[in-house]
């Protein structure tokens, strides 16, 4: 199984992921859920990448992804050399490991979502060994749930 490509497939898979991930509820306007804008910084051979002045060591050849969340401050995500998933945001005091003991090979921004009404978010990562995307939800008021689920 290969990774999905193409805008139409990305949109379709995004909607399916939202349904499976619990972000869609009856009666919500579909225009409130969207893939947030993002940019990627390639991790160099040294593995060192800075986000908001916080340096971390990440898996060379991957990307640190910065999401422009509409409902809160931006947030950076990266995969460390041991495949654990880390994130940082302005005034976070540094990089923090994502809960749930997740391991991945890359951040998968095309499957990440934000609901601008409920302010819920979802970040997706990809695992090459089983060609599967896993997601974790951000739900107010507690934040990231710490539970990874198959969203591919």
C-alpha positions as a LaTeX table, in Angstrom:
\begin{tabular}{lrrr}
\hline
Residue & $x$ (\AA) & $y$ (\AA) & $z$ (\AA) \\
\hline
Unk1 & 0.00 & 0.00 & 0.00 \\
Unk2 & 1.40 & 3.38 & $-1.00$ \\
Unk3 & 0.80 & 6.73 & 0.63 \\
Unk4 & $-2.14$ & 8.57 & $-0.92$ \\
Unk5 & $-1.23$ & 11.38 & $-3.33$ \\
Unk6 & $-3.21$ & 14.14 & $-4.94$ \\
Unk7 & $-5.44$ & 16.90 & $-3.61$ \\
Unk8 & $-8.77$ & 15.12 & $-4.17$ \\
Unk9 & $-7.61$ & 12.01 & $-2.36$ \\
Unk10 & $-6.12$ & 14.10 & 0.44 \\
Unk11 & $-9.45$ & 15.87 & 0.95 \\
Unk12 & $-11.37$ & 12.58 & 0.90 \\
Unk13 & $-9.00$ & 10.93 & 3.35 \\
Unk14 & $-9.06$ & 14.04 & 5.56 \\
Unk15 & $-12.84$ & 13.85 & 5.82 \\
Unk16 & $-12.73$ & 10.11 & 6.55 \\
Unk17 & $-10.08$ & 10.74 & 9.20 \\
Unk18 & $-12.25$ & 13.40 & 10.79 \\
Unk19 & $-15.20$ & 11.04 & 10.91 \\
Unk20 & $-13.13$ & 8.29 & 12.48 \\
Unk21 & $-11.38$ & 10.69 & 14.82 \\
Unk22 & $-14.57$ & 12.07 & 16.27 \\
Unk23 & $-14.14$ & 15.66 & 15.11 \\
Unk24 & $-17.33$ & 15.60 & 13.04 \\
Unk25 & $-20.60$ & 15.87 & 14.86 \\
Unk26 & $-24.12$ & 16.13 & 13.51 \\
Unk27 & $-25.27$ & 19.64 & 12.71 \\
Unk28 & $-21.85$ & 21.29 & 12.39 \\
Unk29 & $-21.17$ & 23.30 & 9.26 \\
Unk30 & $-18.55$ & 21.56 & 7.15 \\
Unk31 & $-16.80$ & 24.87 & 6.50 \\
Unk32 & $-15.54$ & 24.96 & 10.10 \\
Unk33 & $-13.18$ & 21.98 & 9.66 \\
Unk34 & $-10.08$ & 22.47 & 7.60 \\
Unk35 & $-6.50$ & 21.45 & 7.09 \\
Unk36 & $-4.56$ & 24.21 & 8.85 \\
Unk37 & $-1.89$ & 26.07 & 6.95 \\
Unk38 & 1.59 & 24.81 & 7.72 \\
Unk39 & 5.19 & 25.04 & 6.66 \\
Unk40 & 7.96 & 22.50 & 6.88 \\
Unk41 & 11.62 & 22.87 & 7.80 \\
Unk42 & 13.90 & 20.11 & 6.55 \\
Unk43 & 15.91 & 18.47 & 9.31 \\
Unk44 & 19.62 & 18.70 & 8.32 \\
Unk45 & 22.21 & 15.95 & 8.78 \\
Unk46 & 23.10 & 17.42 & 12.20 \\
Unk47 & 19.48 & 16.88 & 13.30 \\
Unk48 & 19.37 & 20.28 & 15.04 \\
Unk49 & 16.27 & 22.40 & 14.43 \\
Unk50 & 15.01 & 25.44 & 16.30 \\
Unk51 & 11.40 & 26.42 & 16.77 \\
Unk52 & 10.55 & 29.52 & 18.81 \\
Unk53 & 14.16 & 29.55 & 20.00 \\
Unk54 & 13.98 & 26.01 & 21.39 \\
Unk55 & 16.47 & 23.60 & 19.84 \\
Unk56 & 15.72 & 19.93 & 19.44 \\
Unk57 & 17.44 & 16.99 & 17.77 \\
Unk58 & 15.34 & 15.31 & 15.12 \\
Unk59 & 15.59 & 12.50 & 12.61 \\
Unk60 & 17.66 & 13.72 & 9.64 \\
Unk61 & 15.73 & 13.65 & 6.37 \\
Unk62 & 12.38 & 14.37 & 8.04 \\
Unk63 & 10.67 & 17.71 & 8.58 \\
Unk64 & 9.72 & 19.79 & 11.55 \\
Unk65 & 6.22 & 21.04 & 10.74 \\
Unk66 & 4.81 & 24.31 & 12.05 \\
Unk67 & 1.02 & 24.53 & 12.07 \\
Unk68 & $-0.69$ & 27.91 & 11.90 \\
Unk69 & $-3.63$ & 27.04 & 14.15 \\
Unk70 & $-6.45$ & 29.53 & 13.64 \\
Unk71 & $-7.81$ & 29.13 & 17.17 \\
Unk72 & $-4.54$ & 29.40 & 19.13 \\
Unk73 & $-0.83$ & 30.03 & 18.76 \\
Unk74 & 1.24 & 28.16 & 16.20 \\
Unk75 & 2.75 & 24.82 & 17.16 \\
Unk76 & 5.79 & 22.87 & 15.93 \\
Unk77 & 5.96 & 19.07 & 15.63 \\
Unk78 & 8.95 & 16.86 & 14.92 \\
Unk79 & 10.15 & 13.26 & 15.02 \\
Unk80 & 13.26 & 12.64 & 17.13 \\
Unk81 & 16.05 & 10.20 & 16.32 \\
Unk82 & 14.33 & 7.49 & 18.42 \\
Unk83 & 11.07 & 8.10 & 16.44 \\
Unk84 & 9.23 & 9.70 & 19.38 \\
Unk85 & 6.96 & 12.66 & 18.60 \\
Unk86 & 7.68 & 16.09 & 20.05 \\
Unk87 & 6.05 & 19.50 & 19.96 \\
Unk88 & 6.77 & 23.09 & 21.00 \\
Unk89 & 4.85 & 26.36 & 20.93 \\
Unk90 & 5.57 & 29.96 & 21.91 \\
Unk91 & 6.43 & 30.20 & 25.61 \\
Unk92 & 6.34 & 26.41 & 26.07 \\
Unk93 & 9.76 & 26.44 & 27.71 \\
Unk94 & 11.13 & 23.92 & 25.21 \\
Unk95 & 10.19 & 20.81 & 23.29 \\
Unk96 & 7.73 & 18.40 & 24.96 \\
Unk97 & 7.13 & 14.76 & 24.10 \\
Unk98 & 3.59 & 14.07 & 22.92 \\
Unk99 & 1.61 & 11.84 & 25.26 \\
Unk100 & 0.58 & 8.31 & 24.39 \\
Unk101 & 4.06 & 6.85 & 23.73 \\
Unk102 & 3.66 & 7.35 & 19.95 \\
Unk103 & 6.42 & 6.55 & 17.48 \\
Unk104 & 6.43 & 7.67 & 13.86 \\
Unk105 & 8.58 & 8.32 & 10.82 \\
Unk106 & 7.18 & 11.70 & 9.79 \\
Unk107 & 4.61 & 14.34 & 10.61 \\
Unk108 & 1.75 & 14.10 & 8.14 \\
Unk109 & 0.39 & 17.68 & 7.89 \\
Unk110 & $-2.00$ & 16.96 & 5.01 \\
Unk111 & $-4.12$ & 14.80 & 7.36 \\
Unk112 & $-4.04$ & 17.22 & 10.27 \\
Unk113 & $-7.24$ & 19.15 & 11.02 \\
Unk114 & $-8.69$ & 22.04 & 12.94 \\
Unk115 & $-12.28$ & 22.89 & 13.75 \\
Unk116 & $-12.53$ & 26.65 & 14.02 \\
Unk117 & $-15.82$ & 26.50 & 15.95 \\
Unk118 & $-15.08$ & 23.86 & 18.60 \\
Unk119 & $-11.35$ & 24.73 & 18.60 \\
Unk120 & $-10.51$ & 21.04 & 18.45 \\
Unk121 & $-7.41$ & 20.02 & 16.52 \\
Unk122 & $-5.93$ & 16.80 & 15.24 \\
Unk123 & $-2.34$ & 16.09 & 14.31 \\
Unk124 & $-1.38$ & 13.15 & 12.11 \\
Unk125 & 1.87 & 11.20 & 11.86 \\
Unk126 & 2.90 & 8.48 & 9.43 \\
Unk127 & 4.57 & 5.13 & 10.13 \\
Unk128 & 6.42 & 3.59 & 7.18 \\
Unk129 & 6.67 & 0.05 & 8.56 \\
Unk130 & 2.91 & $-0.48$ & 8.23 \\
Unk131 & 2.03 & 2.46 & 5.91 \\
Unk132 & $-0.42$ & 3.79 & 8.47 \\
Unk133 & $-1.34$ & 7.28 & 9.61 \\
Unk134 & $-2.04$ & 7.78 & 13.31 \\
Unk135 & $-3.76$ & 10.82 & 14.81 \\
Unk136 & $-4.13$ & 12.41 & 18.20 \\
Unk137 & $-6.87$ & 14.90 & 19.10 \\
Unk138 & $-6.63$ & 18.18 & 20.94 \\
Unk139 & $-9.80$ & 18.77 & 22.93 \\
Unk140 & $-10.50$ & 21.75 & 25.16 \\
Unk141 & $-10.08$ & 22.35 & 28.02 \\
Unk142 & $-7.51$ & 19.61 & 28.64 \\
Unk143 & $-5.42$ & 19.75 & 25.46 \\
Unk144 & $-3.85$ & 16.80 & 23.65 \\
Unk145 & $-5.58$ & 13.57 & 24.67 \\
Unk146 & $-2.50$ & 11.35 & 24.76 \\
Unk147 & $-4.30$ & 8.67 & 22.72 \\
Unk148 & $-3.06$ & 7.75 & 19.23 \\
Unk149 & $-5.52$ & 6.07 & 16.86 \\
Unk150 & $-5.36$ & 4.74 & 13.32 \\
Unk151 & $-6.77$ & 7.45 & 11.04 \\
Unk152 & $-5.73$ & 6.05 & 7.67 \\
\hline
\end{tabular}
